[in-house]
Amino acid sequence: MRALGLWSARLILIVLPGVTATPAHAQGTSDPTVRDSSVGYIDPAFLADLVRLRYDTSYHFDRPTRAEFFWPRGGPAGPGPARAESSVDYQDLSTYLEKRLGERVSGFVELPVRFLNPEVNDNAGGLGDVNAGFKVALWRQDDFAATFQLRTYFPTGDAGRGLGNDHYTLEPALLVYKSLGERCGVEGELRYWVPLDGTDFAGDIIRYGVGVHYDVYQTCNLKVVPVAELIGWTALGGRESVRQPSGAALVQSASGDTVVNVKVGCRFKVREWGDVYLGYGRPLTGDRWYENTYRVEFRLTY
């Protein structure tokens, strides 16, 4: 599976020039923009000059080593926290900046700060794993947009304290938007998480999601938009540790683990310059990342 991840990364680099050379199609004069996107957890399919401030708080994360998605295999065999963990509460503060580099391309960077409150290991706080990448508009119409996105994660967080996963990761994605009328729209994503190194716990993960939003209230200055999303993750490989009552760690395969979350929220759009999102999520499956998560987000276009 690790070989599959490496070949996937190489394939992205080979195919990307052909993707970017394909002309985007446009019809009409009122293509949708990031102002039309209302989802809170799915990545928008729009290019934008955008600043985003986000706060997440999540509770009872019981498998932080799963496929090394959150933090890596623990010591002494790995670079992660020393003791097998039973549950983690955490808070993330992140600043995201995106800049259009042309009609069809934008670049972005995201700087996260993480605060951890584990049950077994020590509390920690500090810089998380920085990520950066770009978007390429593949197709744009009056009521539809499709975008290729490539995000790269860098191991800038202190893995020994649980603030990062200690490996580089590529995450190509296809992002889509479809208008269903003047007030309703649907958005979706398909992402592929490819760790380029890491321990034998690291594994590829597919993420997929769909969200629907509806404008329930609108004036010249304010728009209120409830949104519901389903987000899923399936681990294609890797391993995970499970803390036993004795304190020992049971190591097992993470392959096939599937987590599906429901996210509900509301976005409040103020005039043409910015908006605020308030959201909540919880798992629908027995496998989970966390039991409850809350998000507050502010977006400013410039």
Backbone as a ProteinNet text record, in pm:
[ID]
protein_1_A
[PRIMARY]
MRALGLWSARLILIVLPGVTATPAHAQGTSDPTVRDSSVGYIDPAFLADLVRLRYDTSYHFDRPTRAEFFWPRGGPAGPGPARAESSVDYQDLSTYLEKRLGERVSGFVELPVRFLNPEVNDNAGGLGDVNAGFKVALWRQDDFAATFQLRTYFPTGDAGRGLGNDHYTLEPALLVYKSLGERCGVEGELRYWVPLDGTDFAGDIIRYGVGVHYDVYQTCNLKVVPVAELIGWTALGGRESVRQPSGAALVQSASGDTVVNVKVGCRFKVREWGDVYLGYGRPLTGDRWYENTYRVEFRLTY
[TERTIARY]
82.6	0	85.5	203.9	292.9	342.9	371.9	415.1	305.6	178.9	66.4	63	87.5	87.9	195.5	316.7	426.1	397.2	343.5	309.4	196.8	102.7	-5.5	50	146	206.4	278.3	351.9	421.6	323.2	212.5	111.6	54.1	31.2	-20	73.9	204.3	302.4	311.8	287.2	291.5	167.4	51.3	-75.7	-105.6	-57.9	-95	-70.2	46.9	64.2	-44.9	-90.7	-199.7	-329.6	-354.8	-476.6	-480	-368	-364.2	-365.7	-330.2	-331.8	-469.8	-563.5	-698.8	-777.2	-834.2	-903.7	-1029.9	-1052.4	-1177.8	-1286.5	-1405.3	-1519.2	-1603.9	-1651.9	-1737	-1853.4	-1967.2	-2085.1	-2147.1	-2201.8	-2268.6	-2168.8	-2220.1	-2136.4	-2145.7	-2212.1	-2231.2	-2188.2	-2061.4	-2009.9	-2019.2	-2046.6	-2051.3	-1913.7	-1913.4	-1790.4	-1792.4	-1685.4	-1678	-1791.9	-1851.6	-1967.1	-2086.6	-2088.2	-2197.5	-2176.2	-2055.8	-2026.6	-2066.8	-2138.5	-2186.9	-2146	-2081.7	-2042.2	-1937.7	-1932.7	-1839.4	-1724.9	-1737.8	-1634.8	-1580.6	-1655.8	-1609.6	-1531.6	-1422	-1345.1	-1422.2	-1432.6	-1506.7	-1437.8	-1518	-1466.8	-1435.3	-1413.4	-1393.9	-1255.6	-1200.3	-1077.3	-1115.3	-1030.4	-1068	-945.1	-959.1	-868.5	-934.1	-881.8	-956.7	-865	-913.7	-852.8	-957.8	-917.9	-1012.1	-951.2	-1027.8	-989.1	-1085.6	-1031.5	-1115.1	-1077.5	-1180.8	-1160.9	-1239.7	-1171.9	-1234.7	-1208.9	-1307.9	-1288.4	-1357.9	-1283.9	-1334.4	-1305.3	-1391.2	-1385.9	-1383.6	-1307.1	-1304.4	-1255.2	-1138.3	-1070.8	-995.8	-1045.2	-992.4	-889.9	-865.2	-767.1	-675.9	-598.4	-519.4	-409.6	-369.2	-264.3	-318.7	-450.9	-508.4	-448.6	-374	-311.9	-222.1	-183	-102.2	-164	-296.7	-369.5	-362.3	-363	-363.7	-227.3	-175.8	-37.7	23.1	157.2	222.5	227.7	276.3	297.5	380.2	339.7	405.2	536.2	610.4	738.1	718.6	828.7	962.5	977.7	877.9	890.5	865	801.2	769.6	795.5	778.2	809.6	697.5	582.8	468.1	476	368.8	364.5	399.2	463	525.4	426.3	307.4	214.5	91.6	41.9	-80.4	-193.4	-267.6	-368.5	-509.3	-595.1	-733.2	-832.9	-802.3	-895.4	-825.5	-853	-792.8	-902.6	-905	-979.8	-878.9	-918.6	-822.6	-894.2	-816.8	-865.3	-764.3	-815.5	-731.5	-769.8	-669.7	-685.5	-604.6	-666.8	-593.7	-623	-520.3	-530.5	-499.4	-590.6	-579.7	-578.4	-482.9	-472.8	-468.3	-560.1	-561.7	-551.1	-474.8	-454.8	-469.4	-551.7	-565.6	-436.8	-387.6	-265.6	-296.3	-422	-468.3	-615.3	-669.6	-812.1	-847.1	-751	-783	-702.4	-610.6	-521.6	-515.4	-513.8	-488.9	-394.6	-326.1	-239.2	-284.6	-254.9	-299.7	-197.9	-204.4	-124.9	-209.7	-195.3	-272.5	-178	-188.8	-103.2	-187.3	-171.5	-253.2	-176.7	-250.3	-199.9	-291.5	-233.1	-310.9	-289.9	-398.9	-394.7	-454.5	-380.3	-420.1	-447.2	-552.9	-585.6	-609	-500.2	-515.5	-547.3	-598.6	-624.5	-497.9	-409	-292	-164	-141.4	-21.7	-37.2	71.8	70.6	-3.6	-63.7	-121.5	-11.3	-49.8	48	-19.6	60	9.5	122.3	90.8	192.5	158	254.2	235.4	204.2	103.1	70.5	140.5	90.7	148.2	94.3	182.3	145.7	113.1	15.5	-12.9	-25	3.8	-2.1	-32.6	-80.3	-110.7	-168.8	-241.1	-299.6	-429.1	-508.5	-631.3	-624.1	-683.1	-693.7	-839.8	-898.3	-1037.6	-1045.5	-1116	-1130.5	-1252.3	-1359.7	-1485.8	-1566.7	-1613.6	-1697.8	-1813.7	-1934.2	-2053.8	-2135.8	-2250.2	-2337.7	-2380.6	-2398.4	-2452.9	-2366.3	-2239.6	-2156	-2009.2	-1933.1	-1788.1	-1722.6	-1609.5	-1528	-1383.5	-1314.6	-1179.7	-1090.5	-965.2	-863.5	-785.7	-762.3	-684.6	-574.5	-455.5	-346.9	-294.9	-306.5	-262	-143.7	-39.7	77.8	90.8	105	123.3	272	322	461.6	470.6	567.9	576.7	639.5	568.4	619.4	578.5	477.9	433.6	525.4	536.4	617.9	545.8	590.7	522.4	530.1	640.2	654.8	554	496.9	393.9	254.6	244.7	116.2	66.4	153.3	110.4	121.6	180.4	192.5	207.8	210.8	218.7	355	453	592.3	612.7	526.8	554.5	494.3	554.3	498.7	380.4	282	162.1	115	76.4	7.4	-140.8	-224.7	-368.8	-430.9	-435.3	-509.2	-658.6	-735.8	-880.5	-953.4	-1075.6	-1169.7	-1282.6	-1308.1	-1409.6	-1514.9	-1642.8	-1749.3	-1856.6	-1925	-2039.4	-2146.7	-2273.2	-2385.6	-2500.1	-2545.3	-2661.4	-2788	-2881.5	-3010.4	-3124.4	-3091.8	-3191.2	-3134.1	-3216.6	-3169.3	-3127.5	-3186.6	-3159.8	-3087.9	-3077	-3027.3	-2904.7	-2813.1	-2695.5	-2641.5	-2563	-2499.1	-2349.7	-2267.2	-2122.9	-2066.8	-1956.3	-1898.9	-1747.6	-1685.5	-1540.5	-1503.5	-1389.4	-1327.1	-1178	-1121.4	-980.4	-908.9	-779.5	-696.5	-571.9	-566.3	-456.5	-344.2	-225.3	-114.3	7.9	35.7	158.2	279.9	381.5	499.6	606.6	597	689.5	614.8	680.8	615.2	651.7	589.1	616.5	523.3	527.3	438.8	292.8	264.9	126.5	63.7	144.1	91.8	19.8	-93.6	-169.5	-248.7	-279.8	-361.3	-504.2	-568	-706.5	-783.2	-900.7	-991.3	-1092.5	-1111.8	-1214.5	-1315.2	-1442.8	-1548.7	-1660.1	-1728.6	-1832.1	-1928.3	-2047.7	-2149	-2223.7	-2258	-2330.9	-2437.9	-2548.3	-2660.5	-2692.3	-2712.3	-2746	-2863.7	-2934.2	-3053.7	-3061.6	-3081.2	-3092.2	-3232	-3243.2	-3375.2	-3414.1	-3315.2	-3345.2	-3245.1	-3293.3	-3203.6	-3254	-3165.4	-3189.6	-3072.8	-3070.4	-2960	-2828.2	-2835	-2713.6	-2680	-2776	-2755.6	-2822.7	-2752.9	-2808.6	-2782.7	-2887.2	-2876.7	-2894.4	-2791.8	-2787.9	-2759	-2860.7	-2835.3	-2772.4	-2689.7	-2621.6	-2608.3	-2623.4	-2605.1	-2505.3	-2411.2	-2305.9	-2287.3	-2251.9	-2206.9	-2061.7	-1972.9	-1830.5	-1786	-1714.3	-1666	-1516.8	-1454.5	-1313.4	-1303.4	-1226.4	-1197.7	-1047.7	-990.8	-847.8	-821.2	-727.2	-692.2	-575.4	-514.1	-400.5	-359.2	-243.6	-193	-237.8	-198.6	-228.7	-270.8	-313.6	-356.3	-333.3	-315.8	-300.3	-424.6	-465	-583.1	-536.9	-560.6	-517.7	-609.5	-550.7	-623.5	-638.5	-734.2	-750.3	-622.1	-535.2	-408.9	-308.7	-337.3	-243.6	-160	-161.6	-86	-155	-76.1	-129	-150.1	-273	-303.2	-290.4	-199	-177.7	-258.7	-336.2	-419.1	-422	-470.4	-479	-586.8	-557.7	-657.7	-725.6	-679.6	-734.3	-882.8	-960.7	-1105.1	-1181.9	-1112.7	-1183.2	-1254.9	-1384.7	-1464.9	-1537.5	-1517.1	-1581.7	-1672.9	-1799	-1892.3	-1950	-1937.4	-1987.4	-2099.7	-2194.5	-2292.4	-2253.5	-2256.3	-2222.9	-2342.1	-2385	-2492.4	-2444.8	-2487.7	-2444.7	-2521.1	-2474.6	-2538.8	-2431.7	-2439.3	-2346.8	-2424	-2366.9	-2426.4	-2339.5	-2394.6	-2319.1	-2357.6	-2256.8	-2278.1	-2230	-2323	-2294.2	-2206.8	-2102.7	-2021.1	-1881.3	-1850	-1709.8	-1677.2	-1771.8	-1734.4	-1853.1	-1825	-1931.5	-1877.8	-1971.1	-1939.7	-2013.8	-1944.2	-2004.8	-2000	-2112.2	-2120.2	-2167.5	-2091.5	-2128.2	-2100.5	-2164.3	-2151.3	-2150.6	-2069.1	-2064.9	-2052.2	-2097.7	-2084.1	-2083.7	-2028.8	-2020.7	-2153.4	-2171	-2284.1	-2240.9	-2111.2	-2056.9	-1992.1	-1967.6	-1897.7	-1753.6	-1684.2	-1552.4	-1569.5	-1479.9	-1493.8	-1357.6	-1350.1	-1235.7	-1260.8	-1384.2	-1423.5	-1572.3	-1621.3	-1764.9	-1841.9	-1784.8	-1850.3	-1744.3	-1780.2	-1690.5	-1770.3	-1709.6	-1773.5	-1678.2	-1734.2	-1652.4	-1710.3	-1621.7	-1653.9	-1554.1	-1606.3	-1520.6	-1560	-1457.6	-1479.7	-1403	-1473.1	-1409.2	-1419.3	-1309.3	-1304.6	-1245.2	-1320.5	-1267.7	-1210.5	-1108.2	-1042.9	-1007.6
-121.1	0	125.4	116.8	233	256.5	145.6	158.4	222.3	184.4	245	395	437.8	580	653.4	595.4	660.2	668	559.7	562.8	661.5	676	772.8	914.3	945.1	1077.8	1106	1004.4	1023.1	1044.1	969.7	982.3	1123	1182.9	1319.6	1414.5	1400.5	1490.8	1471.8	1347.2	1321.5	1375.7	1354.3	1390.1	1539	1605.1	1743.7	1836.9	1830.2	1920.6	1907.7	1782.8	1763.9	1820.8	1811	1867.1	2016.8	2081.2	2227.2	2278.9	2193.7	2238.4	2229.5	2161	2146.7	2274.2	2334.5	2461.4	2446.2	2541.9	2545.2	2600.1	2546.5	2591.7	2686.2	2789.4	2884.8	2922.4	2944	2988.7	3103.1	3197.5	3307.8	3404.5	3499	3603.7	3608.2	3510.7	3516.1	3384.3	3344.4	3221.7	3231.3	3120.5	3123	3154.7	3211.4	3248.1	3186.3	3211	3156.9	3208.3	3321.7	3371.7	3278.3	3192.9	3097.3	2969.7	2950.8	2831.7	2855.1	2759	2773.9	2659.6	2555.6	2442.3	2484.9	2408.9	2443.1	2346	2222.2	2120.6	2070.5	2081.8	2047.2	2165.9	2137.5	2245	2302.9	2436.8	2498	2476	2467	2443.5	2573.4	2681.3	2812.3	2867.5	2941.8	3017	3151.4	3204.6	3327.7	3399	3529.3	3606.9	3609.7	3529	3496.2	3483.6	3535.7	3509.8	3439	3328.7	3253.6	3226.6	3257.5	3226.8	3120.7	3012.7	2899.1	2849.1	2812.9	2752.5	2622.7	2512.9	2382.3	2331.9	2270.2	2200	2064.8	1957.6	1821.3	1741.2	1640	1569.8	1417.6	1351.5	1204.6	1137.4	1178.9	1116.3	995.2	873.4	753.9	676	710.6	638.7	739.1	818.4	923	869.7	741	686.7	624.1	619.2	550.4	603.7	516.3	547	670.8	712.7	833.5	957.2	963.7	1078.8	1196.8	1169.3	1274.5	1289.1	1178.5	1179.1	1042.8	1029.2	905.8	799	685.4	574.9	623.1	584.2	631.9	561.1	620.8	564.5	437.7	358.7	385.4	343.8	274.3	226.5	336	447.4	554.1	690.3	796.3	932	1001.6	935.5	1000.1	1001.2	1046.3	1048	912.4	913.8	794.5	686.8	725.4	627.2	609.6	488.5	462.3	548.4	611	708.7	650.9	684.3	635.6	738.7	868.7	972.3	1107.3	1186.9	1319.7	1421.1	1531.1	1650.5	1747.1	1817	1909.4	2029.7	2137.6	2259.2	2302.1	2342.3	2390.8	2534.8	2620.3	2755.6	2763.4	2802.4	2805.1	2932.9	2978.9	3094.1	3047	3074.6	3028.6	3150.7	3153.4	3262.2	3202.8	3248.5	3204.8	3326.3	3312.4	3422.1	3369.8	3435.5	3400.3	3436.9	3343.8	3365	3381.5	3385.3	3398.7	3364	3356.1	3326.7	3186.7	3091.6	2951.1	2888.2	2961.8	2902.8	2991.2	2929.9	3002.3	2919.8	2986.9	2919.7	2951.5	2861.4	2883.9	2828.4	2877.8	2827.1	2834.2	2735.8	2731.8	2707.4	2792	2785.7	2745.8	2623.7	2578.9	2585.9	2611.5	2602.1	2505.9	2408.9	2301.9	2300.4	2271.9	2253.8	2117.9	2035	1898.4	1880.5	1805	1766.7	1616.6	1536.4	1390.4	1341.9	1220.1	1159	1098.1	1044.9	971.5	1052.7	1106.3	1184.9	1328.5	1402.9	1539.6	1633.4	1737.7	1843.5	1908.7	1961.4	2024.1	2132.9	2224.8	2330.6	2385.9	2425.9	2483.4	2467.3	2497.6	2490.1	2347.7	2333.2	2204.1	2185.2	2094.2	2067.7	2168	2253.1	2353.3	2282.5	2335.4	2282.7	2395.9	2363.8	2462	2388.5	2461.3	2396.9	2493.1	2436.5	2517.9	2455.1	2538.1	2494.3	2527.9	2441.6	2464.2	2448.1	2551.9	2544.8	2458.9	2347.2	2256.4	2289.6	2333.3	2358	2461.5	2562.1	2664.2	2698.1	2698.3	2738.7	2828.3	2874.3	2958.6	2887.4	2756	2683	2566.3	2561.4	2445.7	2485.1	2421.2	2440.5	2310	2277.3	2162.2	2207.8	2167.7	2217.5	2103.5	2104.1	2014	2088.7	2022.9	2082.4	1984.8	2039.1	1958.2	2028.1	1959.2	2011.6	1926.7	1992.9	1925.8	1961.9	1859	1878.9	1861.5	1950.6	1950	1916.1	1833.1	1789.1	1895.5	2006.8	2117.4	2106.1	2025.1	2007.6	1912.4	1931.4	1845.7	1712.2	1609.5	1480.1	1414.6	1433.8	1372.6	1421.6	1540.1	1595.2	1580.3	1517.7	1494.6	1609	1706.1	1824.5	1806.4	1697.9	1669.6	1521.1	1476.7	1333	1288.9	1380.1	1345.7	1289.9	1326.3	1285.7	1385.3	1390.9	1469.2	1392.7	1467.5	1405.1	1485.9	1416.8	1478.6	1444.2	1542.3	1517.8	1581.3	1507.7	1556.8	1545	1633	1633.7	1685	1636.5	1691	1756	1884.8	1962.3	2007.4	1995.8	2031.4	2115.7	2195.6	2276.8	2270.7	2258.4	2260.1	2338.5	2439.8	2515.5	2436	2437.4	2370.9	2471	2594.3	2700.5	2826.3	2927.9	3055.7	3047.7	2956.6	2952.3	2826.9	2725.8	2596.2	2554.4	2484.4	2433.9	2310	2231.5	2112.2	2120.3	2076.5	2078.5	1943.4	1904.1	1774.9	1775	1671.4	1657.3	1509.8	1480.4	1349.2	1373.4	1332.1	1356.6	1222.5	1224.9	1105.7	1145.9	1103	1133.8	1032.1	1079.7	991.3	1026.5	957	982.5	935.7	1021.1	989.4	917.1	923.6	849.2	816.4	815.4	779.1	637.1	587.9	452.8	353.6	227.5	126.4	148.6	248.7	285.1	370.7	439.7	533.7	459.8	512.8	449	550.3	514.2	599.9	606.2	722.5	743.1	814.3	763.7	832.2	910	1036	1118.4	1161.3	1159.8	1192.3	1264.7	1355.2	1430.9	1498	1526.1	1599.3	1689.3	1808.9	1902.7	1976.4	2007.4	2079.3	2201	2314.3	2437	2507.3	2585.6	2655	2792	2895.8	3032.5	3054.2	3057.3	3071	3216.2	3305.4	3446.7	3532.9	3639.6	3723.3	3866.4	3960.9	4103.1	4158.1	4289	4348.2	4341.8	4322.4	4321.5	4186.5	4094.6	3969.8	3852.7	3739.3	3614.8	3506	3429.6	3322.8	3189.6	3102.8	2982.6	2858.9	2783.2	2653.8	2555.3	2463.6	2366.2	2234.1	2122.8	1988.5	1913.5	1843	1773.6	1632.5	1540.6	1407.4	1393.2	1358.9	1345.1	1205.4	1137.6	1003.3	988.6	900.1	864.4	712	655.6	513.2	492.7	424.5	394.6	275.7	291.2	184.4	100.4	143.8	71.6	133.6	92.8	145.2	64.8	112.3	43.4	145.7	96.5	182	109.9	188.7	130.3	159.4	61.4	72.6	48.7	144.9	129.9	33.3	-66	-164.7	-115.7	-172.1	-132	-145	-238.2	-255.8	-146.1	-64.3	38.1	-4	-133.8	-182.9	-139.9	-135.2	-96.2	-218.6	-238.3	-343.2	-282.5	-336.7	-286.5	-371.9	-304.3	-375.2	-297.9	-364	-301.4	-193.6	-83.2	21.8	10.3	-82.4	-97.4	-129.6	-54	-74.2	6.6	67.7	154.2	264.9	279.9	381.8	465.8	596.5	693.2	780.4	793.4	882.8	978.5	1106.8	1210.5	1289.2	1334.6	1432.4	1567.4	1670.5	1806.4	1896.1	1973.6	2069.9	2206.1	2309.2	2442.9	2548.9	2671	2784	2887.5	2941	3045.9	3177.4	3281.7	3415.2	3503.7	3542.1	3618.4	3765.9	3849.9	3992.8	4067.2	4125.6	4200.5	4118.7	4182.5	4114.4	4082.1	4110.3	4099.7	3984	3930	3823.9	3748.8	3643.7	3565.7	3492.5	3439.9	3364.2	3231.8	3122.6	2990.4	2935.9	2876.2	2806.6	2664.7	2562.6	2426.4	2325.9	2211.2	2101.1	1969.3	1872.3	1741.7	1629.2	1510.2	1390.5	1268.9	1156.1	1037.5	963.1	897.8	808.6	662.7	637.8	502.5	469.3	339	297.4	345.6	335	396	547.3	617.5	763.2	826.8	954.8	1038	1102.1	1143.5	1212.1	1189	1220	1206.2	1331.9	1446.7	1573.4	1673.1	1756.9	1861.5	1987.1	2102.4	2231.6	2319.4	2400.9	2488	2628.4	2726.3	2866.7	2915.7	2982.2	3022.5	3160.7	3240.9	3374	3380.8	3418.8	3435	3579.7	3629	3765.7	3760.7	3808.4	3817.7	3956.2	3963.4	4092.7	4109.7
0	0	0	69.7	66.2	-74.2	-148	-286.7	-371.5	-344.1	-415.6	-392.2	-267.2	-237.4	-314.2	-321.7	-392.9	-542.9	-597.7	-739.6	-767.9	-674	-690.6	-696.1	-607.8	-606.4	-737.3	-789.2	-915.9	-1029.5	-1025.4	-1130.6	-1133.9	-1015.4	-1009	-1081.9	-1055.5	-1114.4	-1265.4	-1312.6	-1455.7	-1525.9	-1463.7	-1527.3	-1517.8	-1412.5	-1386.7	-1503.5	-1574	-1687	-1791.5	-1815.2	-1909.7	-1860.7	-1729.3	-1671.8	-1686.2	-1653	-1657.4	-1799.4	-1896.4	-2034.8	-2096.4	-2031.6	-2082.6	-2059.8	-2163.1	-2144.7	-2062	-1973.9	-1898.4	-1988.2	-1974.9	-2054.7	-1972.1	-2032.1	-1962.2	-2050.8	-1991.1	-2061.6	-1983.9	-2055.7	-1988.4	-1927.6	-1850.3	-1792.5	-1641.9	-1580.1	-1435.8	-1372	-1399	-1338.6	-1187.6	-1117.6	-971.4	-913.5	-793.5	-724	-584.9	-508.4	-372.7	-285.1	-321.4	-247.6	-259.7	-363.1	-380.5	-300.4	-247.2	-168	-23	35.5	173.3	264.3	210.3	293	396	505.9	612.3	627.6	572.5	588.6	455.4	349.8	216.1	159.4	87.5	25.7	-92.9	-104.6	-215.3	-349.4	-454.4	-589.5	-661.9	-589.8	-651.2	-618.8	-714.5	-691.9	-632.1	-543.4	-475.8	-422.2	-403.3	-319.6	-182.1	-90.1	30.6	151.4	265.4	395.4	480.4	545.4	627.9	765.7	868.9	1006.2	1057.2	1116.1	1153.8	1293.9	1370.4	1501.7	1508.1	1542	1559.3	1700.5	1760.4	1886.6	1877.6	1910.4	1894.7	2021	2047.6	2174.6	2155.7	2242.6	2253.8	2125	2080.7	1967.4	2022.1	1993.9	2061.7	1981.3	1854.6	1773.1	1701	1772.2	1705.6	1614.2	1631	1544.4	1416.2	1397.8	1281.6	1151.3	1081	951.7	958.2	1080.4	1103.2	1039.5	1047	994.7	1091.8	1222	1323.2	1390	1448.4	1496.2	1470.1	1475.2	1432.1	1539.6	1499.4	1593.2	1711.9	1830.9	1950.9	1981.6	2074.5	2117.1	2198.7	2210.5	2155.3	2009.4	1950	1812.1	1709.2	1749.4	1655.6	1714.6	1634.2	1678.4	1754.7	1773.1	1837	1988.5	2055.5	2202	2261.3	2377.8	2434.3	2473.3	2521.2	2575.7	2486.3	2481.8	2405	2460.5	2370.9	2412.5	2401.4	2499.4	2500	2448.4	2465.5	2419.9	2420.1	2317.7	2304.9	2275	2348.8	2311	2249.3	2143.6	2082.4	2022.6	2008.3	1946.7	1840.3	1724.7	1615.7	1581.9	1570.8	1518.6	1390	1279.9	1153	1076.2	1006.3	916.8	775.7	682.4	544.1	452.7	360	262.8	123.3	38.1	-101.4	-192.1	-300.7	-395.8	-537.3	-616.1	-757.4	-830.3	-912.7	-989.8	-1138.1	-1170.9	-1307.8	-1312.9	-1433.4	-1446.9	-1400.2	-1410.8	-1385.3	-1272.9	-1211.7	-1112	-988.2	-871.1	-746.8	-660.3	-568.7	-473.6	-332	-237.4	-100.4	-1.3	121.8	232.1	357.8	447.2	571.7	688.7	790.3	908.3	1028.9	1083.1	1196.7	1329	1435.2	1571.9	1645.4	1716.4	1779.9	1930.7	2003.1	2148.3	2180.9	2254.7	2284.4	2432.8	2461.9	2600.6	2605.3	2602.9	2607.5	2748.8	2757.9	2887.9	2948.4	2864.3	2912.4	2897.1	2780.9	2754.9	2804.6	2802.4	2852.3	2757.7	2815	2732.7	2649.1	2533.4	2444.7	2363.2	2313.3	2226.3	2142.8	2019.4	1933.2	1787.1	1702.2	1558	1514.7	1427.1	1369.2	1236.1	1154.3	1023.1	921.1	871.3	770.6	639.2	565	432.1	330.9	206	97.2	-31.7	-131.6	-257.9	-359.3	-455.7	-561.7	-610.6	-679.9	-744.1	-892.8	-974	-1118	-1158.2	-1216.7	-1261.7	-1387.3	-1378.7	-1491.4	-1577.2	-1512.3	-1585	-1509	-1579.7	-1518.4	-1611.2	-1554.2	-1625.4	-1533.2	-1583.5	-1501.9	-1374	-1380.1	-1265.3	-1221	-1267.5	-1237.3	-1235.3	-1145.4	-1140.7	-1098.6	-1161.6	-1122.7	-1114.9	-1010	-982.3	-935.9	-985.7	-932.4	-825.1	-712.2	-603.3	-562.4	-536.1	-481.3	-356	-242.9	-114.1	-66.1	-16.6	38.6	185.9	270.7	414.3	447.8	533.4	573.6	723.1	764.5	904.6	994.9	1012.4	1094.4	1241	1271.6	1409.4	1485.9	1616.2	1702.3	1722.2	1648.4	1651.6	1788.1	1859.4	1990.3	2091.4	2069.1	2156.2	2095.3	1977.2	1913.4	1827.8	1796.7	1721.9	1570.6	1525.4	1383.2	1362.6	1234.8	1207.6	1154.2	1146.1	1116.4	976.1	881.5	743.5	645.4	526.4	416.8	357.1	310.6	253.5	133.7	27.4	-85.7	-78.5	-115.7	-115.9	-240.4	-352.6	-468.7	-443.9	-508.5	-485.5	-608.2	-626.1	-722.7	-645	-672.4	-601.9	-703.1	-667.3	-760.8	-691.5	-773.4	-728.9	-836.3	-793.7	-888.2	-827.6	-897.4	-854.4	-885.8	-789.1	-808.2	-815.5	-844.2	-849.9	-788.2	-777.3	-725.8	-579.4	-501.2	-357.9	-310.6	-393.4	-347.7	-429.4	-365.5	-434.1	-366	-441.8	-387.8	-419	-323.8	-339.9	-298.1	-360.2	-328.8	-342.8	-287.1	-296.4	-296.4	-358.8	-352.7	-336	-220.7	-190.4	-169.2	-196.1	-176.3	-97.6	28.1	120.6	99.3	58.7	23	106.9	217.8	294.1	215.8	207.8	129.2	210.4	341.6	426.9	555.7	669.9	793.9	834.3	940.9	990	920.4	968.3	911	948.6	1032.6	1064.1	954.1	874.3	775.1	663.4	620.2	512.9	432.2	308.9	222.7	275.5	255.7	299.7	188.7	156.7	64.5	147.2	111.3	175.7	68.7	104.6	9.8	85.5	16.8	85.5	-10.1	40.5	-34	63.1	17.9	102.7	24.2	91.8	30.4	115.6	51.1	124.1	58	139.5	92	157.5	75.5	126.6	184.1	316.5	378.2	400.7	401.9	429.3	354.3	292.1	214	209.7	239.4	219.9	140.1	121	46.6	123.6	255.5	337.3	399.5	404.8	478.3	408.3	409.5	358.5	463.8	498.9	597.8	524.2	536.3	453.9	541	581.4	647.1	548.6	601.9	516.7	591.9	520.2	576.5	488.4	553.7	480.8	535.4	447.8	485	439.4	532.8	503.5	543.5	455.1	485.2	460.6	536.7	520.6	520.2	429.3	429.5	420.9	521.1	521.4	430	337.9	245.8	296.3	405.8	460.8	592.5	639.9	764.9	886.5	1002.8	1128	1232.2	1347.5	1457.3	1589.5	1694.9	1827.8	1909.8	1990.4	2076.1	2220.1	2307.2	2445.8	2520	2583.2	2662.2	2807	2883.7	3024.7	3106.4	3067.3	3138.5	3107.7	3003.5	2959.9	2842.1	2808.1	2693	2563.2	2455.1	2324.3	2237.4	2189.5	2093.2	1954	1872.8	1736.8	1640.1	1553.4	1456.6	1325.3	1221.1	1089.9	1089.1	1018.7	998.8	863.3	779	644.5	649.8	576.4	572.5	674	772.1	867.8	792.4	817.3	749.4	852.5	842.6	930.9	845.9	885	817.3	920.3	893.2	982.4	916.9	995.7	950.7	1009.5	926.2	968.8	935.9	1032.4	1009.4	1056.5	985.9	1024	949.1	963.3	896.9	864.7	743.9	702	689.6	750.3	748.4	659.4	543.4	445.2	454.5	475.5	494.4	370.4	300.7	178.9	84.5	26.6	-73	-24.3	101.8	142	234.3	306.8	399.7	454	532.4	594.3	715.9	796	917.2	910.8	947.8	950.1	1092	1136.2	1263.8	1235.2	1283.5	1249.2	1359.1	1345.5	1441.8	1365.4	1414.1	1350.4	1449.4	1408.7	1489.6	1397.5	1442.8	1356.9	1346	1231.9	1210.1	1216.9	1220.8	1218.9	1353	1375.9	1497.5	1498	1383.1	1369.7	1367.3	1434.1	1440.4	1459.8	1423.1	1460.5	1596.8	1621.5	1744.1	1764.4	1884.6	1910.9	1872	1899.8	1868.1	1821.9	1726.5	1680.2	1650.1	1676.3	1654.2	1572.8	1486.6	1401.5	1395.1	1404.2	1379.8	1275	1172.7	1059.7	1010.9	980.5	921.7	790.7	681.9	552.3	506.2	451.5	399.5	259.6	161.5	24.9	3.3	-81.9	-104.3	-251.3
[MASK]
++++++++++++++++++++++++++++++++++++++++++++++++++++++++++++++++++++++++++++++++++++++++++++++++++++++++++++++++++++++++++++++++++++++++++++++++++++++++++++++++++++++++++++++++++++++++++++++++++++++++++++++++++++++++++++++++++++++++++++++++++++++++++++++++++++++++++++++++++++++++++++++++++++++++++++++

